[in-house]
Amino acid sequence: MPFQIKHVFNTEKNLNYVELYNDFSSAKIILNQGASLQELTLNATSVIKELPSIPNKKSFASSVLFPFANRIQNGKYTFNKVSYQLEINQLKENNALHGFVLDKEFQLVKQQTTNSNDSVMLEYNETEITKGFPFTYTIQVEYTLTKHSLELKVRVENTSENEFPFTLGWHPYFYSADLNKSILKFKSSKQVVFDETMIPIGTCEITNSQNFELKNKKLDDCFYLDTNLVEFVTPAYCLQLTSSEKENFLQIYTPKVKNTIAIEPTTGISNSFNTEIGLKKLLPKEIYQVTWKLNLKDLFI
């Protein structure tokens, strides 16, 4: 069966989503939950499973994180000599967390199917002023599904009259048949050190990231990546995650859901609006674009 696209409005569950699929692979993207990827199967292998037991506002499952990934300490920052106060949505730690796109409704603006892939372009146009971020923008996400891969291209345009700061991230949760028998492979020589509220206070050198075992580990850690490649090796599959960016960071988080792990590529670290580590700036009418790709490889362990 060639690739197909289905657009579904489920009024009972208040869901607006698109499904990309053929006989081997499928992706479910929920438009009114920030265009987040909630299910992914590649070559008949389940890679991402929906997490119905955890509200999306708490899990941020597969959300695009903009205009900041992770936390802003106390929701406060200064940019171009002006101080701002963001809404606090992580009450216990008193931080702003993961930006504003999570619950926005994206519009399907373009779709294409061929014998080898599906693609959809989804768009959200922010015209209102958000507390602590008085800038407008348009964000487009384009998903392309093949038998063995999924590509996510994120494009941001500054539609306001002033320059704004930002970082971007992606928050996918991956499923493993046995996380204790799974490993991550990536090259890093530096790990972020956090305080008790998950705000960076420094870095430490590391030497064992090439084969990062996940057995019995509870993680919420961030690494500077020396390359743009991360591999997730499970008993059932090997998945490669790549980025088009030159400077990359990796956040790893283990939720309470069994055999599930968030492997999050980001362009900057937590509290980037204050540390400026990985921080980017976008002038009016300027466009920024990043592409993340998941590629299913032959299992080699």
Backbone as CSV, one residue per row, in Angstrom:
resi,resn,N_x,N_y,N_z,CA_x,CA_y,CA_z,C_x,C_y,C_z
1,MET,0.831,-1.194,0.000,0.000,0.000,0.000,0.872,1.253,0.000
2,PRO,0.588,2.209,-0.894,1.364,3.455,-0.891,1.069,4.264,0.370
3,PHE,1.887,5.262,0.609,1.675,6.116,1.779,0.390,6.913,1.635
4,GLN,-0.281,7.116,2.778,-1.533,7.853,2.799,-1.548,8.797,3.998
5,ILE,-2.443,9.786,3.945,-2.627,10.748,5.030,-4.106,10.818,5.363
6,LYS,-4.398,10.794,6.655,-5.781,10.903,7.121,-5.866,12.030,8.145
7,HIS,-6.826,12.946,7.953,-7.051,14.057,8.883,-8.325,13.761,9.666
8,VAL,-8.224,13.723,10.994,-9.331,13.279,11.845,-9.691,14.360,12.852
9,PHE,-11.000,14.627,12.985,-11.519,15.491,14.042,-12.354,14.625,14.981
10,ASN,-11.846,14.384,16.173,-12.557,13.592,17.167,-13.151,14.548,18.197
11,THR,-14.418,14.918,17.996,-15.046,15.903,18.883,-15.272,15.346,20.280
12,GLU,-15.500,14.051,20.395,-15.744,13.440,21.696,-14.521,13.584,22.601
13,LYS,-13.332,13.398,22.034,-12.098,13.493,22.810,-11.386,14.826,22.604
14,ASN,-12.001,15.727,21.842,-11.412,17.040,21.541,-10.019,16.899,20.951
15,LEU,-9.919,16.070,19.920,-8.643,15.846,19.256,-8.757,16.167,17.769
16,ASN,-7.773,16.870,17.298,-7.624,17.182,15.888,-6.251,16.665,15.481
17,TYR,-6.214,15.610,14.670,-4.918,15.007,14.384,-4.826,14.509,12.944
18,VAL,-3.576,14.298,12.528,-3.323,13.689,11.230,-2.561,12.387,11.438
19,GLU,-2.845,11.425,10.583,-2.123,10.152,10.579,-1.436,9.989,9.233
20,LEU,-0.146,9.686,9.283,0.632,9.351,8.108,0.907,7.854,8.185
21,TYR,0.694,7.112,7.091,0.826,5.663,7.242,0.935,4.946,5.889
22,ASN,1.517,3.749,5.983,1.396,2.733,4.939,1.387,1.382,5.636
23,ASP,1.672,0.297,4.922,1.603,-1.038,5.529,2.651,-1.250,6.615
24,PHE,3.736,-0.489,6.597,4.853,-0.742,7.500,5.022,0.322,8.591
25,SER,4.710,1.558,8.262,5.039,2.670,9.158,3.845,3.600,9.340
26,SER,3.824,4.288,10.489,2.740,5.232,10.750,3.186,6.262,11.770
27,ALA,2.551,7.440,11.712,2.808,8.516,12.665,1.491,9.221,12.946
28,LYS,1.261,9.521,14.223,0.056,10.242,14.636,0.489,11.570,15.249
29,ILE,0.020,12.664,14.673,0.424,14.006,15.087,-0.826,14.782,15.493
30,ILE,-0.855,15.275,16.723,-2.037,15.946,17.239,-1.883,17.457,17.065
31,LEU,-2.727,18.015,16.197,-2.604,19.420,15.839,-2.945,20.341,16.998
32,ASN,-3.959,19.997,17.814,-4.353,20.884,18.907,-3.637,20.558,20.210
33,GLN,-2.540,19.834,20.112,-1.610,19.654,21.225,-0.196,20.001,20.743
34,GLY,-0.095,21.171,20.130,1.207,21.680,19.721,1.855,20.942,18.574
35,ALA,1.036,20.264,17.724,1.571,19.477,16.603,2.567,18.432,17.093
36,SER,2.234,17.809,18.225,3.139,16.830,18.837,2.940,15.438,18.239
37,LEU,4.035,14.719,18.121,4.042,13.362,17.577,3.748,12.382,18.714
38,GLN,2.550,11.791,18.717,2.140,10.954,19.843,2.343,9.462,19.610
39,GLU,2.427,9.034,18.363,2.681,7.627,18.056,3.574,7.541,16.824
40,LEU,4.503,6.576,16.856,5.383,6.364,15.703,5.745,4.893,15.591
41,THR,5.499,4.349,14.412,5.921,2.991,14.067,6.766,3.066,12.803
42,LEU,7.948,2.453,12.852,8.835,2.416,11.691,9.111,0.974,11.320
43,ASN,8.825,0.627,10.078,9.039,-0.734,9.584,8.458,-1.776,10.551
44,ALA,7.211,-1.567,10.952,6.460,-2.473,11.836,7.040,-2.553,13.249
45,THR,7.851,-1.584,13.624,8.448,-1.544,14.958,7.925,-0.321,15.704
46,SER,7.334,-0.550,16.863,6.787,0.547,17.657,7.923,1.299,18.344
47,VAL,8.053,2.571,18.031,9.147,3.409,18.540,8.634,4.400,19.587
48,ILE,7.491,5.023,19.312,6.853,5.952,20.248,5.419,5.485,20.467
49,LYS,5.042,5.362,21.739,3.680,4.979,22.093,3.001,6.123,22.826
50,GLU,1.703,6.283,22.566,0.948,7.328,23.237,0.913,7.061,24.741
51,LEU,0.941,8.134,25.540,0.925,8.019,27.000,-0.382,8.587,27.546
52,PRO,-1.484,7.867,27.389,-2.789,8.418,27.802,-2.926,8.599,29.301
53,SER,-2.083,7.911,30.097,-2.193,7.996,31.554,-1.596,9.288,32.111
54,ILE,-0.825,10.025,31.290,-0.201,11.264,31.750,-0.696,12.416,30.882
55,PRO,-1.320,13.449,31.477,-1.764,14.597,30.679,-0.596,15.224,29.931
56,ASN,-0.867,15.651,28.704,0.195,16.204,27.873,0.842,17.435,28.502
57,LYS,0.077,18.187,29.295,0.629,19.385,29.937,1.631,19.031,31.028
58,LYS,1.611,17.775,31.492,2.587,17.335,32.484,3.741,16.566,31.848
59,SER,3.450,15.799,30.815,4.503,14.981,30.203,5.286,15.738,29.136
60,PHE,4.633,16.703,28.467,5.220,17.397,27.313,5.633,16.383,26.245
61,ALA,4.908,15.266,26.175,5.304,14.157,25.312,5.404,14.588,23.849
62,SER,6.597,14.468,23.305,6.910,14.750,21.908,6.590,16.182,21.486
63,SER,6.490,17.079,22.459,6.194,18.475,22.140,7.408,19.171,21.534
64,VAL,7.140,20.152,20.684,8.163,21.087,20.237,8.267,22.169,21.309
65,LEU,9.476,22.444,21.769,9.697,23.364,22.876,10.204,24.699,22.338
66,PHE,9.378,25.727,22.462,9.699,27.053,21.952,8.906,28.085,22.742
67,PRO,9.473,29.244,23.046,10.774,29.799,22.657,11.922,29.407,23.580
68,PHE,11.649,28.501,24.528,12.764,28.004,25.328,12.536,26.543,25.667
69,ALA,13.628,25.788,25.675,13.604,24.388,26.084,14.039,24.315,27.547
70,ASN,13.348,23.470,28.300,13.636,23.296,29.728,13.262,24.558,30.520
71,ARG,14.053,24.945,31.508,13.594,25.906,32.502,14.228,27.296,32.344
72,ILE,13.458,28.297,32.800,13.980,29.641,33.015,13.822,29.921,34.505
73,GLN,14.923,30.161,35.190,14.920,30.290,36.646,14.011,31.423,37.110
74,ASN,13.047,31.058,37.961,12.074,32.011,38.507,11.288,32.740,37.415
75,GLY,11.394,32.243,36.181,10.702,32.870,35.062,11.238,34.242,34.693
76,LYS,12.432,34.607,35.184,12.965,35.949,34.977,14.165,35.935,34.032
77,TYR,14.256,36.957,33.202,15.436,37.137,32.354,15.506,38.585,31.894
78,THR,16.669,38.979,31.403,16.877,40.310,30.838,17.409,40.161,29.428
79,PHE,16.799,40.875,28.498,17.231,40.811,27.095,17.242,42.230,26.529
80,ASN,18.362,42.585,25.921,18.548,43.933,25.373,18.203,45.002,26.414
81,LYS,18.702,44.749,27.641,18.587,45.689,28.770,17.157,45.867,29.283
82,VAL,16.247,44.991,28.882,14.870,45.024,29.382,14.619,43.753,30.184
83,SER,14.023,43.878,31.375,13.740,42.724,32.237,12.325,42.219,31.983
84,TYR,12.174,40.879,32.025,10.890,40.242,31.751,10.567,39.229,32.839
85,GLN,9.266,39.003,33.046,8.782,37.988,33.977,7.816,37.060,33.254
86,LEU,8.235,35.804,33.068,7.406,34.791,32.421,6.424,34.189,33.422
87,GLU,5.363,33.590,32.878,4.419,32.852,33.705,5.115,31.637,34.307
88,ILE,4.900,31.385,35.595,5.479,30.213,36.259,4.535,29.027,36.086
89,ASN,5.015,27.963,35.439,4.184,26.764,35.285,4.816,25.530,35.924
90,GLN,5.938,25.712,36.610,6.523,24.649,37.424,6.577,25.218,38.846
91,LEU,5.454,25.035,39.565,5.229,25.776,40.799,6.199,25.393,41.915
92,LYS,6.459,24.103,42.072,7.318,23.653,43.168,8.707,24.271,43.079
93,GLU,9.277,24.308,41.874,10.627,24.840,41.684,10.616,26.325,41.328
94,ASN,9.402,26.876,41.114,9.240,28.295,40.761,9.967,28.649,39.465
95,ASN,9.786,27.805,38.444,10.413,28.033,37.149,9.369,28.118,36.042
96,ALA,9.728,28.767,34.949,8.976,28.650,33.698,9.563,27.461,32.943
97,LEU,8.695,26.626,32.373,9.141,25.356,31.796,8.639,25.160,30.372
98,HIS,9.551,24.905,29.451,9.286,24.353,28.115,8.478,25.234,27.157
99,GLY,8.390,26.533,27.401,7.828,27.417,26.385,6.321,27.424,26.297
100,PHE,5.802,27.840,25.115,4.379,28.163,24.980,3.636,27.367,23.910
101,VAL,4.282,26.468,23.208,3.673,25.864,22.018,2.848,24.612,22.344
102,LEU,3.079,24.035,23.511,2.486,22.750,23.906,1.000,22.617,23.590
103,ASP,0.187,23.623,23.937,-1.262,23.495,23.802,-1.831,24.323,22.652
104,LYS,-0.974,24.808,21.768,-1.458,25.600,20.635,-2.019,24.688,19.551
105,GLU,-2.974,25.219,18.799,-3.560,24.444,17.701,-2.936,24.867,16.380
106,PHE,-2.277,23.926,15.738,-1.638,24.157,14.452,-2.628,23.883,13.320
107,GLN,-2.392,24.541,12.214,-3.209,24.343,11.016,-2.447,23.507,9.992
108,LEU,-3.162,22.628,9.328,-2.575,21.837,8.249,-2.548,22.708,6.998
109,VAL,-1.344,23.098,6.575,-1.229,24.021,5.448,-0.740,23.341,4.174
110,LYS,-0.174,22.141,4.309,0.328,21.455,3.110,0.473,19.975,3.404
111,GLN,0.160,19.139,2.436,0.378,17.704,2.580,0.753,17.098,1.240
112,GLN,1.533,16.024,1.307,1.995,15.379,0.080,2.216,13.896,0.333
113,THR,1.800,13.069,-0.601,2.026,11.628,-0.504,2.679,11.136,-1.790
114,THR,3.614,10.200,-1.636,4.232,9.520,-2.772,4.286,8.033,-2.444
115,ASN,4.861,7.261,-3.310,5.014,5.825,-3.040,6.046,5.542,-1.956
116,SER,6.886,6.524,-1.644,7.966,6.288,-0.684,7.863,7.102,0.598
117,ASN,6.980,8.129,0.631,6.881,8.924,1.858,5.584,9.713,1.927
118,ASP,5.298,10.186,3.147,4.235,11.148,3.440,4.874,12.384,4.027
119,SER,4.282,13.555,3.801,4.750,14.742,4.504,3.580,15.683,4.756
120,VAL,3.620,16.333,5.916,2.629,17.358,6.244,3.355,18.572,6.810
121,MET,2.871,19.751,6.456,3.379,20.986,7.041,2.278,21.591,7.901
122,LEU,2.608,21.871,9.144,1.659,22.401,10.112,2.167,23.747,10.594
123,GLU,1.240,24.675,10.862,1.668,26.045,11.168,0.851,26.643,12.301
124,TYR,1.554,27.383,13.154,0.892,28.196,14.181,1.418,29.613,14.074
125,ASN,0.487,30.562,14.030,0.841,31.973,13.896,0.457,32.698,15.183
126,GLU,1.457,33.087,15.967,1.205,33.785,17.227,1.071,35.288,16.976
127,THR,-0.124,35.815,17.239,-0.374,37.243,17.032,-0.608,37.980,18.349
128,GLU,-0.776,37.225,19.446,-1.018,37.836,20.756,0.303,37.962,21.525
129,ILE,0.318,38.869,22.464,1.494,39.073,23.309,1.405,38.139,24.518
130,THR,2.453,37.371,24.738,2.514,36.451,25.871,3.237,37.114,27.034
131,LYS,2.756,36.873,28.246,3.394,37.453,29.424,4.876,37.084,29.462
132,GLY,5.728,38.092,29.557,7.164,37.865,29.648,7.848,37.627,28.320
133,PHE,7.056,37.571,27.236,7.638,37.369,25.900,6.793,38.168,24.910
134,PRO,6.979,39.478,24.877,6.112,40.356,24.077,6.505,40.409,22.605
135,PHE,6.573,39.229,22.003,6.996,39.122,20.610,6.036,38.187,19.880
136,THR,5.852,38.405,18.604,5.021,37.521,17.792,5.904,36.714,16.842
137,TYR,5.362,35.601,16.389,6.154,34.700,15.565,5.241,33.732,14.824
138,THR,5.776,33.142,13.795,5.128,32.024,13.105,6.049,30.821,13.214
139,ILE,5.479,29.694,13.622,6.272,28.475,13.725,5.642,27.406,12.843
140,GLN,6.452,26.830,11.981,6.016,25.736,11.112,6.766,24.465,11.490
141,VAL,6.049,23.354,11.519,6.689,22.055,11.693,6.299,21.186,10.498
142,GLU,7.287,20.535,9.934,7.049,19.654,8.794,7.540,18.250,9.132
143,TYR,6.626,17.304,9.107,6.948,15.905,9.363,6.984,15.152,8.040
144,THR,8.044,14.355,7.848,8.142,13.483,6.677,8.399,12.063,7.146
145,LEU,7.520,11.155,6.748,7.592,9.757,7.169,7.955,8.866,5.993
146,THR,8.951,7.991,6.188,9.267,6.935,5.230,9.154,5.592,5.953
147,LYS,9.479,4.534,5.274,9.397,3.211,5.888,10.327,3.087,7.097
148,HIS,11.501,3.721,7.030,12.517,3.560,8.073,12.850,4.846,8.821
149,SER,12.167,5.952,8.524,12.588,7.203,9.146,11.439,8.173,9.344
150,LEU,11.674,9.108,10.259,10.801,10.266,10.421,11.671,11.493,10.565
151,GLU,11.358,12.522,9.785,12.099,13.773,9.829,11.176,14.877,10.327
152,LEU,11.691,15.678,11.271,10.960,16.833,11.782,11.763,18.087,11.471
153,LYS,11.170,18.962,10.673,11.809,20.234,10.323,11.008,21.349,11.002
154,VAL,11.687,22.163,11.798,11.041,23.266,12.502,11.562,24.585,11.946
155,ARG,10.628,25.457,11.595,10.970,26.754,11.001,10.295,27.854,11.813
156,VAL,11.067,28.815,12.286,10.545,29.919,13.098,10.827,31.240,12.396
157,GLU,9.810,32.078,12.284,9.974,33.427,11.726,9.557,34.463,12.763
158,ASN,10.386,35.460,12.953,10.074,36.564,13.844,9.163,37.546,13.108
159,THR,7.893,37.641,13.540,6.933,38.542,12.890,6.709,39.816,13.694
160,SER,7.480,39.988,14.762,7.337,41.193,15.580,8.286,42.282,15.095
161,GLU,8.254,43.408,15.783,9.078,44.548,15.374,10.420,44.584,16.088
162,ASN,10.649,43.640,16.993,11.885,43.645,17.776,12.553,42.266,17.766
163,GLU,13.843,42.270,17.966,14.609,41.036,18.096,14.161,40.273,19.340
164,PHE,14.151,38.928,19.264,13.847,38.152,20.467,14.830,36.996,20.650
165,PRO,14.981,36.531,21.911,15.855,35.390,22.199,15.060,34.093,22.118
166,PHE,15.739,32.967,21.863,15.035,31.688,21.876,16.017,30.523,21.894
167,THR,15.535,29.415,22.339,16.125,28.102,22.065,14.992,27.189,21.627
168,LEU,15.345,26.107,20.976,14.364,25.130,20.494,14.719,23.752,21.023
169,GLY,13.675,22.967,21.279,13.894,21.588,21.685,12.754,20.710,21.207
170,TRP,12.968,19.422,21.334,11.939,18.427,20.990,11.947,17.394,22.103
171,HIS,10.753,16.923,22.503,10.601,16.150,23.739,9.990,14.755,23.478
172,PRO,10.520,13.968,22.534,9.906,12.660,22.262,10.208,11.621,23.340
173,TYR,9.193,10.803,23.652,9.329,9.679,24.583,9.418,8.396,23.766
174,PHE,10.485,7.626,23.962,10.686,6.411,23.189,10.396,5.173,24.027
175,TYR,9.860,4.178,23.352,9.502,2.919,24.012,10.576,1.871,23.752
176,SER,10.921,1.141,24.819,11.817,-0.013,24.698,11.142,-1.221,25.336
177,ALA,11.311,-2.386,24.744,10.767,-3.602,25.355,11.385,-3.848,26.723
178,ASP,12.631,-3.398,26.912,13.305,-3.544,28.205,14.358,-2.444,28.305
179,LEU,14.034,-1.396,29.059,14.959,-0.272,29.174,16.246,-0.670,29.881
180,ASN,16.168,-1.654,30.763,17.366,-2.114,31.472,18.364,-2.802,30.548
181,LYS,17.895,-3.224,29.390,18.778,-3.849,28.410,19.026,-2.930,27.213
182,SER,18.820,-1.648,27.426,19.000,-0.655,26.368,20.150,0.278,26.718
183,ILE,20.742,0.866,25.698,21.828,1.824,25.930,21.677,3.016,24.987
184,LEU,22.298,4.117,25.367,22.450,5.270,24.492,23.902,5.376,24.068
185,LYS,24.114,5.753,22.836,25.460,5.975,22.332,25.542,7.408,21.824
186,PHE,26.442,8.186,22.388,26.675,9.542,21.926,28.036,9.994,22.421
187,LYS,28.579,10.989,21.770,29.895,11.508,22.145,29.727,12.832,22.883
188,SER,30.234,12.857,24.116,30.177,14.056,24.930,31.334,14.036,25.911
189,SER,31.889,15.184,26.167,32.947,15.292,27.170,32.539,16.201,28.329
190,LYS,31.291,16.696,28.275,30.866,17.662,29.287,29.385,17.462,29.627
191,GLN,29.099,17.399,30.919,27.738,17.255,31.410,27.366,18.472,32.250
192,VAL,26.096,18.879,32.155,25.615,20.015,32.940,25.360,19.572,34.381
193,VAL,25.769,20.397,35.333,25.499,20.161,36.746,24.348,21.077,37.167
194,PHE,23.311,20.487,37.794,22.120,21.237,38.186,22.050,21.411,39.695
195,ASP,21.314,22.447,40.121,20.977,22.548,41.534,19.687,21.776,41.797
196,GLU,19.119,21.930,42.992,17.948,21.127,43.357,16.692,21.516,42.574
197,THR,16.699,22.659,41.913,15.551,23.068,41.106,15.812,22.871,39.609
198,MET,16.838,22.097,39.269,17.202,21.787,37.887,17.645,23.020,37.097
199,ILE,18.300,23.940,37.783,18.909,25.105,37.140,20.419,24.863,37.069
200,PRO,21.056,25.053,35.914,22.498,24.800,35.774,23.342,25.671,36.694
201,ILE,24.323,25.030,37.333,25.266,25.773,38.173,26.706,25.536,37.732
202,GLY,26.895,24.756,36.668,28.243,24.493,36.167,28.255,23.272,35.269
203,THR,29.461,22.756,35.012,29.614,21.553,34.196,30.660,20.648,34.832
204,CYS,30.642,19.390,34.417,31.686,18.460,34.833,32.117,17.647,33.624
205,GLU,33.361,17.209,33.627,33.878,16.400,32.522,33.402,14.963,32.664
206,ILE,33.138,14.304,31.536,32.719,12.902,31.535,33.539,12.141,30.509
207,THR,33.590,10.818,30.682,34.409,9.995,29.787,33.685,8.761,29.260
208,ASN,32.479,8.462,29.774,31.847,7.174,29.441,30.573,7.321,28.628
209,SER,30.409,8.430,27.907,29.144,8.659,27.214,28.971,7.793,25.974
210,GLN,30.068,7.243,25.436,29.964,6.483,24.197,29.007,5.304,24.331
211,ASN,28.991,4.663,25.489,28.035,3.592,25.759,27.383,3.883,27.108
212,PHE,26.278,4.593,27.061,25.600,5.068,28.257,24.508,4.070,28.627
213,GLU,24.785,3.233,29.623,23.830,2.202,30.025,22.679,2.820,30.807
214,LEU,21.479,2.273,30.591,20.281,2.821,31.204,19.738,1.954,32.339
215,LYS,20.380,0.834,32.611,19.880,-0.094,33.614,19.775,0.563,34.983
216,ASN,18.554,0.499,35.537,18.265,0.978,36.901,18.637,2.437,37.125
217,LYS,18.584,3.238,36.058,18.926,4.651,36.205,17.673,5.520,36.137
218,LYS,17.616,6.498,37.034,16.590,7.533,36.967,17.290,8.812,36.540
219,LEU,16.886,9.351,35.414,17.657,10.409,34.772,16.851,11.680,34.552
220,ASP,17.508,12.789,34.688,17.060,14.089,34.191,18.343,14.889,33.994
221,ASP,19.083,14.538,32.938,20.459,14.991,32.751,20.631,15.638,31.391
222,CYS,21.622,16.514,31.305,21.885,17.236,30.063,23.367,17.150,29.718
223,PHE,23.649,16.969,28.420,25.012,16.807,27.940,25.281,17.743,26.760
224,TYR,26.515,18.272,26.707,27.007,18.935,25.510,27.396,17.825,24.526
225,LEU,26.890,17.872,23.315,27.236,16.847,22.331,28.432,17.271,21.493
226,ASP,29.344,16.323,21.293,30.522,16.587,20.454,30.227,16.326,18.984
227,THR,29.163,15.575,18.700,28.718,15.341,17.323,27.206,15.548,17.281
228,ASN,26.624,15.434,16.094,25.176,15.617,15.976,24.436,14.278,15.937
229,LEU,25.062,13.200,16.421,24.480,11.859,16.338,24.273,11.261,17.729
230,VAL,23.064,10.726,17.947,22.741,9.959,19.149,22.089,8.660,18.690
231,GLU,22.490,7.535,19.317,21.883,6.247,18.987,21.217,5.662,20.227
232,PHE,20.020,5.130,20.034,19.271,4.454,21.087,19.160,2.990,20.670
233,VAL,19.819,2.117,21.435,19.871,0.690,21.090,19.057,-0.096,22.111
234,THR,18.009,-0.751,21.648,17.118,-1.526,22.500,17.161,-2.992,22.067
235,PRO,16.529,-3.894,22.822,16.506,-5.296,22.389,15.807,-5.512,21.052
236,ALA,14.937,-4.569,20.648,14.151,-4.764,19.428,14.596,-3.916,18.251
237,TYR,15.260,-2.796,18.519,15.627,-1.908,17.412,16.780,-0.988,17.798
238,CYS,17.377,-0.399,16.767,18.396,0.637,16.943,17.928,1.876,16.188
239,LEU,17.880,2.998,16.896,17.383,4.229,16.312,18.465,5.296,16.361
240,GLN,18.678,5.949,15.226,19.623,7.060,15.164,18.863,8.381,15.167
241,LEU,19.319,9.320,15.987,18.777,10.671,16.031,19.874,11.633,15.588
242,THR,19.611,12.408,14.538,20.586,13.375,14.050,19.975,14.773,14.018
243,SER,20.856,15.770,14.002,20.433,17.166,13.986,21.197,17.917,12.906
244,SER,20.528,18.915,12.328,21.190,19.758,11.334,22.017,20.862,11.984
245,GLU,21.882,21.029,13.296,22.602,22.080,14.016,24.075,21.715,14.204
246,LYS,24.915,22.725,14.332,26.336,22.499,14.625,26.568,22.352,16.127
247,GLU,25.843,23.132,16.930,25.968,23.076,18.377,24.723,22.396,18.945
248,ASN,24.918,21.227,19.579,23.791,20.426,20.029,23.935,20.026,21.493
249,PHE,22.778,19.899,22.129,22.704,19.451,23.514,21.681,18.327,23.604
250,LEU,21.862,17.455,24.591,20.982,16.312,24.750,20.468,16.257,26.181
251,GLN,19.147,16.281,26.336,18.511,16.092,27.634,17.943,14.672,27.670
252,ILE,18.214,13.940,28.757,17.701,12.573,28.922,16.857,12.531,30.183
253,TYR,15.641,12.027,30.053,14.717,12.008,31.188,13.973,10.678,31.223
254,THR,13.922,10.065,32.407,13.154,8.830,32.571,11.906,9.135,33.389
255,PRO,10.729,9.031,32.784,9.475,9.262,33.507,9.109,8.034,34.335
256,LYS,7.954,8.101,34.986,7.503,6.975,35.799,6.894,5.859,34.956
257,VAL,6.734,6.094,33.668,6.190,5.070,32.770,7.265,4.033,32.477
258,LYS,6.947,2.771,32.708,7.920,1.694,32.546,8.406,1.582,31.104
259,ASN,9.711,1.341,30.961,10.335,1.102,29.654,10.129,2.266,28.677
260,THR,10.139,3.473,29.229,9.976,4.685,28.423,11.051,5.688,28.812
261,ILE,11.599,6.375,27.813,12.636,7.361,28.074,12.483,8.533,27.107
262,ALA,12.651,9.744,27.636,12.656,10.929,26.784,14.089,11.215,26.361
263,ILE,14.308,11.258,25.066,15.620,11.574,24.490,15.419,12.859,23.708
264,GLU,15.873,13.979,24.270,15.457,15.300,23.822,16.609,16.097,23.202
265,PRO,16.591,16.293,21.892,17.589,17.189,21.291,17.191,18.640,21.530
266,THR,18.148,19.472,21.894,17.882,20.891,22.117,19.014,21.727,21.519
267,THR,18.702,22.989,21.267,19.725,23.907,20.754,20.376,24.707,21.871
268,GLY,19.891,24.566,23.103,20.471,25.263,24.248,20.105,24.547,25.527
269,ILE,20.737,24.918,26.636,20.496,24.223,27.886,19.434,24.965,28.708
270,SER,19.054,24.362,29.819,18.117,24.974,30.747,18.634,26.340,31.205
271,ASN,17.683,27.278,31.380,17.989,28.648,31.813,18.845,29.405,30.798
272,SER,18.674,29.051,29.536,19.492,29.656,28.471,19.267,31.157,28.327
273,PHE,18.085,31.655,28.699,17.825,33.084,28.591,18.725,33.887,29.536
274,ASN,19.242,33.208,30.561,20.133,33.873,31.509,21.597,33.481,31.325
275,THR,21.865,32.190,31.072,23.254,31.764,30.876,23.761,32.088,29.476
276,GLU,22.827,32.174,28.509,23.110,32.396,27.087,23.848,31.222,26.453
277,ILE,23.857,30.060,27.125,24.489,28.872,26.548,23.538,28.254,25.524
278,GLY,23.913,28.351,24.265,23.064,27.887,23.176,21.996,28.873,22.765
279,LEU,21.962,30.034,23.398,20.911,31.013,23.097,21.051,31.551,21.670
280,LYS,19.916,31.666,21.001,19.868,32.246,19.666,19.018,33.505,19.694
281,LYS,19.237,34.373,18.713,18.499,35.627,18.621,17.991,35.789,17.202
282,LEU,16.744,36.241,17.098,16.115,36.346,15.787,15.642,37.778,15.567
283,LEU,16.135,38.400,14.517,15.743,39.755,14.160,14.373,39.751,13.477
284,PRO,13.678,40.888,13.426,12.402,40.954,12.713,12.519,40.457,11.276
285,LYS,11.558,39.616,10.887,11.468,39.005,9.554,12.540,37.945,9.307
286,GLU,13.408,37.726,10.281,14.439,36.697,10.118,13.849,35.317,10.383
287,ILE,14.447,34.294,9.760,13.953,32.914,9.863,15.063,32.011,10.376
288,TYR,14.689,31.120,11.283,15.613,30.082,11.770,14.990,28.718,11.475
289,GLN,15.840,27.751,11.149,15.339,26.418,10.826,16.280,25.346,11.347
290,VAL,15.710,24.278,11.905,16.484,23.128,12.344,15.737,21.869,11.924
291,THR,16.505,20.814,11.630,15.914,19.529,11.248,16.454,18.431,12.149
292,TRP,15.545,17.675,12.746,15.897,16.480,13.504,15.353,15.269,12.755
293,LYS,16.147,14.206,12.728,15.726,13.015,11.983,15.928,11.760,12.810
294,LEU,14.908,10.900,12.800,14.975,9.574,13.408,15.098,8.552,12.293
295,ASN,16.101,7.682,12.411,16.349,6.700,11.363,16.521,5.326,11.983
296,LEU,15.691,4.384,11.587,15.766,3.018,12.087,16.880,2.263,11.383
297,LYS,17.793,1.700,12.173,18.933,0.984,11.617,18.842,-0.504,11.955
298,ASP,19.668,-1.299,11.278,19.754,-2.716,11.604,20.281,-2.890,13.026
299,LEU,19.690,-3.800,13.775,20.107,-4.048,15.142,21.485,-4.700,15.127
300,PHE,22.409,-4.130,15.890,23.778,-4.662,15.857,24.272,-5.105,17.215
301,ILE,23.431,-5.075,18.255,23.834,-5.705,19.519,22.674,-6.549,20.035
